[in-house]
Amino acid sequence: MTVRISATDWAEGGTTAEDAVEIARAFAAHGADVIDVSTGQVVADERPEFGRSYQTPFADRIRHATGVPVIAVGAISSWDDVNSLILAGRTDLCALARPHLYDPHWTLHAAAEQGYSGPGAVWPAPYRAGSRRPQTGRTDAPKPRLTLGS
Ligand SMILES: Cc1cc2nc3c(=O)[nH]c(=O)nc-3n(C[C@H](O)[C@H](O)[C@H](O)COP(=O)(O)O)c2cc1C
């Protein structure tokens, strides 16, 4: 069971990162297996410190303070960022929302770009012919034909 929390209200008098550690601990003590760490969206006068992967520090802190597995979310866009955050031990999983609205095949494309094919990225049969990045003809094949054929 995963539980999403809002780790800080980004507002004076609201919940803080320290509170979030205790909240996560309490959920884990009552059976939560993973804490999905979001922030804000609680009060209108919030002042979020928005930026690339901006909520990950809260996930990182909960993970290291409690040992409970976490999901990082928020302005994580590339598979490179996902791999970096996981390999650095800052999170156990990443969740991406808007990147999937931009590219509904985000996961399949991330797999293809990393040369992964397997049960984690199964292309629907009608799309399978597109399961590799299209060749550009500039740096890879097929090279442009520069002479007229007969
Ligand atoms: C259309 C849309 C609907 C969302 N609905 C919810 C929701 O019901 N509950 C929630 O906790 N977060 C919701 N979110 C927030 C996302 O789960 C995510 O935390 C947020 O978009 C930041 O991640 P991102 O930068 O990858 O989009 C929604 C986001 C979008 C774009």
The ligand as a Gaussian input file, in Angstrom:
#p B3LYP/6-31G(d) Opt

LIG

0 1
 C       -4.148000      16.380000     -14.757000
 C       -3.508000      16.126000     -13.416000
 C       -4.265000      15.549000     -12.393000
 C       -3.695000      15.329000     -11.132000
 N       -4.445000      14.759000     -10.142000
 C       -3.889000      14.513000      -8.941000
 C       -4.644000      13.905000      -7.902000
 O       -5.817000      13.584000      -8.043000
 N       -4.038000      13.667000      -6.705000
 C       -2.729000      14.015000      -6.500000
 O       -2.205000      13.760000      -5.417000
 N       -1.993000      14.591000      -7.467000
 C       -2.548000      14.841000      -8.667000
 N       -1.797000      15.449000      -9.642000
 C       -0.408000      15.815000      -9.336000
 C        0.548000      14.789000      -9.908000
 O        0.327000      13.514000      -9.358000
 C        1.997000      15.201000      -9.637000
 O        2.266000      15.136000      -8.258000
 C        2.300000      16.597000     -10.133000
 O        1.746000      16.803000     -11.424000
 C        3.808000      16.851000     -10.146000
 O        4.469000      15.880000     -10.933000
 P        4.910000      16.202000     -12.448000
 O        5.847000      17.372000     -12.393000
 O        5.530000      14.927000     -12.915000
 O        3.641000      16.540000     -13.213000
 C       -2.346000      15.686000     -10.895000
 C       -1.593000      16.263000     -11.936000
 C       -2.161000      16.489000     -13.179000
 C       -1.306000      17.127000     -14.256000

